[in-house]
Amino acid sequence: MFSKSLIEKFQTIETPFYYYDLDILKRTIAALKAESEKHNFHIHYALKANTNQQILKIICDAGFGADCVSGNEVKAALKNNFNPSSIVFAGVGKTDKEIIESLTADIFCFNCESMEEIKVINELAASLHKKARIALRINPNVNANTHHYITTGLEENKFGINFWELEAVMEVIKNSPSIQLIGLHFHIGSQICDLEPFRLLCTRINEIQQWFSSRNITIIHLNVGGGLGVDYHEPDKNAIPDFKSYFNVFHKFLEIKKQQQVHFELGRSIVAQCGALISKVLFVKKGKKTDFIILDAGMTELIRPALYQSYHKIENLTAAFRSQQDYSKQMEHSEHQVGDPVLNIAETKYDVVGPICESSDCFAKALLLPTTVRGHLFALRTTGAYGQVMSLEYNLREKAKTVYS
Ligand SMILES: *Cc1c(COP(=O)(O)O)cnc(C)c1O
């Protein structure tokens, strides 16, 4: 991801900042488009992963729809040219204002998560003389086998309507003239790398579909959510997720009826690998067991490690750059080509931490890194999704800037 000239450029920019490699983004999108089109699957980008304007523009230009979880995300999607007819709106707690604005904008579909929400949307739609298209977000009770904070498809989670509530929910819909039921929606969690939970989801959807068809209720849209994981450990080797295998699971195991359209809501798998948080070493401090590398970026710029113990590959770019230079010198009179930079030659064990006044402001413990000194540039990889969007102003921190390739 980082050429010598790019690292030299980074040295002239104030840190910390988010760097986005738009070429990686475009290649990811091209792969996603090619694989989804093979099956005629519809893709909605989950805006909450990253709402950077340039990124939204590239995704919108690719022809994808938008998956929003707040009224402001709906507005951001509209402002960035996503077609209202491709916008879906999910979330357990939609406010009246958010519902009214989305009805007025004539978005494609509300993914409804409770009986009360359906009643409220019906009332608000009636007052606007509109008919609201809805999908029922059903909790499939499928374990995504991911971190418990990003598991959403279990009965103990707050998301969706439980299967045993369906009879009552259909009664409400029957008595809601301003509601049109067009689809079913599911989303079992995030950062799912093993495809088995998706196969189980398909099986579960097939069962749920039977419930509807046995009652002669037609479902046109099946929205299976997002959640495909990315490789946080090998971001260079596996920059582009295996969309092919992912879609094949749904092609193979989901019973898709005639006229039915299948929708996906992908966030992380589209944008995670194109982003890196670039930070400078402020100080290196002696510790009891390991020394501390204190970066100028912390949990305010990237909260995922503090929030869900997530792993991000950490690279000392300055050391990589130096070793690349040494390597080039050695190779000057040889026939060999200069290869990839020799990254992360393990030399010393460090805890890599941020400057925030919280002990959870720690990116890695006892990590082997090249010997590091004040001023070295660091990259925290695979931070394009749920990175910059989750940043905080805690400690009155300034918002990190954005740099694009
Ligand atoms: C967050 C979210 C997504 C996207 O999840 P990823 O793991 O980023 O693909 C999709 N659908 C809904 C309803 C979500 O809340």
The ligand as an SDF file (V2000), in Angstrom:
LIG
                    3D

 15 15  0  0  0  0  0  0  0  0999 V2000
  -24.0750   -2.1180    9.8640 C   0  0  0  0  0  0  0  0  0  0  0  0
  -25.1070   -2.7070    9.0160 C   0  0  0  0  0  0  0  0  0  0  0  0
  -24.7710   -3.2650    7.7880 C   0  0  0  0  0  0  0  0  0  0  0  0
  -23.3560   -3.3590    7.2700 C   0  0  0  0  0  0  0  0  0  0  0  0
  -22.5830   -4.2640    7.9640 O   0  0  0  0  0  0  0  0  0  0  0  0
  -21.0940   -4.6140    7.4800 P   0  0  0  0  0  0  0  0  0  0  0  0
  -20.6280   -5.6100    8.4400 O   0  0  0  0  0  0  0  0  0  0  0  0
  -20.3080   -3.3580    7.5280 O   0  0  0  0  0  0  0  0  0  0  0  0
  -21.1910   -5.1620    6.0890 O   0  0  0  0  0  0  0  0  0  0  0  0
  -25.7940   -3.7650    7.0180 C   0  0  0  0  0  0  0  0  0  0  0  0
  -27.0800   -3.7160    7.4210 N   0  0  0  0  0  0  0  0  0  0  0  0
  -27.4430   -3.1770    8.5970 C   0  0  0  0  0  0  0  0  0  0  0  0
  -28.8610   -3.1460    8.9710 C   0  0  0  0  0  0  0  0  0  0  0  0
  -26.4770   -2.6730    9.4310 C   0  0  0  0  0  0  0  0  0  0  0  0
  -26.8230   -2.1520   10.6110 O   0  0  0  0  0  0  0  0  0  0  0  0
  1  2  1  0
  2  3  1  0
  2 14  2  0
  3  4  1  0
  3 10  2  0
  4  5  1  0
  5  6  1  0
  6  7  2  0
  6  8  1  0
  6  9  1  0
 10 11  1  0
 11 12  2  0
 12 13  1  0
 12 14  1  0
 14 15  1  0
M  END
$$$$
